[in-house]
Amino acid sequence: MIRLQNVCKNYGGTPALSNVNLHIGLGEFAFLVGPSGAGKSTLMRLLYREEVPTSGNVLISGVNLNRLSKGQIPLLRRRLGIIFQDFKLLNSQTVFNNVAYVLRALGVDEREVGKRVGSALAVVGLEHKRDSYPTELSGGEQQRVGIARAIVNGPPVLLADEPTGNLDPATSLEIVQLLERISQRGTTVLISTHDQPIVNAMRRRVIALKKGEVVADVDNGYYELEMA
Amino acid sequence: MLRAIRIFNRVCVETLLGLRASGWSNWLVVSILAIALTIFGCVLQVTMTLKNLVNAWGNQIQISAYLAEGADPKKVAHEISRFPEVKQVEIVTKDVAWNEMQHTFKVASIENPLPNTLHVKLSSPDQVEVLAPKLRLMSAIENVRYPLKVAKKINDVRHFLELAGLFVTTALSAATLVVIGNTIHLVIKARHKEIEILSLMGVGHLYIKCPFVFQGAVYGACAAIMASVVLVGLHLYIDPYVKDQLLSLAPALTQNLEYSMGQTAVLMAILGVVVGAGGSLWTSGRYIKI
């Protein structure tokens, strides 16, 4: 599903990623761990084609992202769900409208929008908050809205960039467990984090980055500080 | 098809949201653009009216061709009328000319010394120096005379007016582009979160940029309407005065010299929408990185 082949990324001569090789299969759930500056965000940005590698190939569902034209990037992103640390919600819109926002922009029929948004909100357990505004929600609830928006289009891949960075430990665990449940339905989930307790509580695949290199890739793994 | 209509509908909604988000700056942009368009409309009206006046004067310019002894005026006139620069050829026979001269100056009874003459009117006054040498080359024509200095002056004035109009319009359009660009930049800044979400969730570039381009076009259309209203008011107010002045300047000219208000309004609308949409397109291309 996700494959990186000898990927390097430099910023003005400074390497952010060096010779990264990685494969994450369909329906897999993995953590991408490492301290700040390890290259986690760079790798995530390569996956949603916000950046292009200096060398090497990034493939999603067999499509080489290096070869995508500017016009094809939106088509790739429609097959990805992206979750952000800062939620990126529109405070002037209700929960329902936040989740429906992109569907409407894509020209989806209003009845279909209602159905899909209702279903996404049910998955994250926020049906009862559909008419609330983001400012009326807790941090955990706001991140659930972000997750609902990411899954509303039924993407085969979910990328979560530090999704628990702004949340307390208990809420963080709930959010990651929610993402795990989504993964069990066949969605590939990659979570970038440096939240050690959460990673260790889940015991799933752990890919550790250090100074732009993969230093560990372990199933049912732990995030040990010495990795970093 | 239905999907395209729904997307267009959303783009219109986003445009309205953008206009709402811009608040008072909408009025600022429309007012500045309306002022620029009003000046453009005034310049256009004045230059075109003057151009028409200059053209009408120019149309009075004619070349007098004096025919050689024995040349058939009708035959030569027919030949000349085939030149593309010629609008009309009038034959003044030597007898008619002599009679007129005798009547005017009370000349003594001598043998008629005047040649047959052709008065050649031009399709455009700036063609005088093209046609005159052609006429000189004709064997049936002995001499050619025309008011060269007047013709040159008229052409100079016309060219100056065209250049001045072009310069003023370009300068105003550039100033307006900057104002619109700044406003759209502010809107883009205010809506950066929406733009980022749409971009990262796979919405096309066209959808993201279209509302800003539409917003610029709306500014242009509103400004053109305001400018047209102002221009019609000005027109009604100063029209009688201008007509009097034109008549005193050129009493012999009977045609309507004024440039059409309808055409001016249409040109202002086109310029307003093009400048508005163009400025927005340029700004959105510069500041929205997808």
Contacts between the chains, C-beta under 8 A, distances in Angstrom:
chain1	res1	chain2	res2	distance
A	48	B	200	6.6
A	50	B	200	7.8
A	70	B	205	7.3
A	70	B	290	7.7
A	71	B	204	7.7
A	71	B	205	7.4
A	73	B	290	7.4
A	74	B	199	7.9
A	74	B	202	4.5
A	74	B	203	6.2
A	74	B	204	4.9
A	74	B	205	7.2
A	75	B	202	6.9
A	76	B	202	7.3
A	77	B	199	7.8
A	77	B	200	6.3
A	77	B	201	6.3
A	77	B	202	3.4
A	78	B	201	7.5
A	78	B	202	3.5
A	79	B	202	7.7
A	80	B	202	7.5
A	82	B	200	5.3
A	82	B	201	7.2
A	88	B	193	6.4
A	88	B	196	6.7
A	88	B	197	5.6
A	88	B	200	8.0
A	90	B	193	6.4
A	90	B	194	6.4
A	90	B	197	7.3
A	101	B	194	7.8
A	101	B	197	6.8
A	101	B	198	7.8
A	102	B	197	6.9
A	102	B	198	6.6
A	102	B	201	4.1
A	102	B	202	7.4
A	102	B	203	6.1
A	104	B	6	7.8
A	104	B	10	5.4
A	105	B	7	7.5
A	105	B	10	5.8
A	105	B	198	5.7
A	105	B	203	4.5
A	105	B	207	5.8
A	106	B	7	7.6
A	106	B	202	7.6
A	106	B	203	6.4
A	107	B	3	4.0
A	107	B	4	7.0
A	107	B	6	4.4
A	107	B	7	4.1
A	107	B	10	7.2
A	108	B	3	8.0
A	108	B	6	7.7
A	109	B	2	7.5
A	109	B	6	7.1
A	149	B	201	7.4
A	153	B	201	7.6
A	153	B	202	7.7
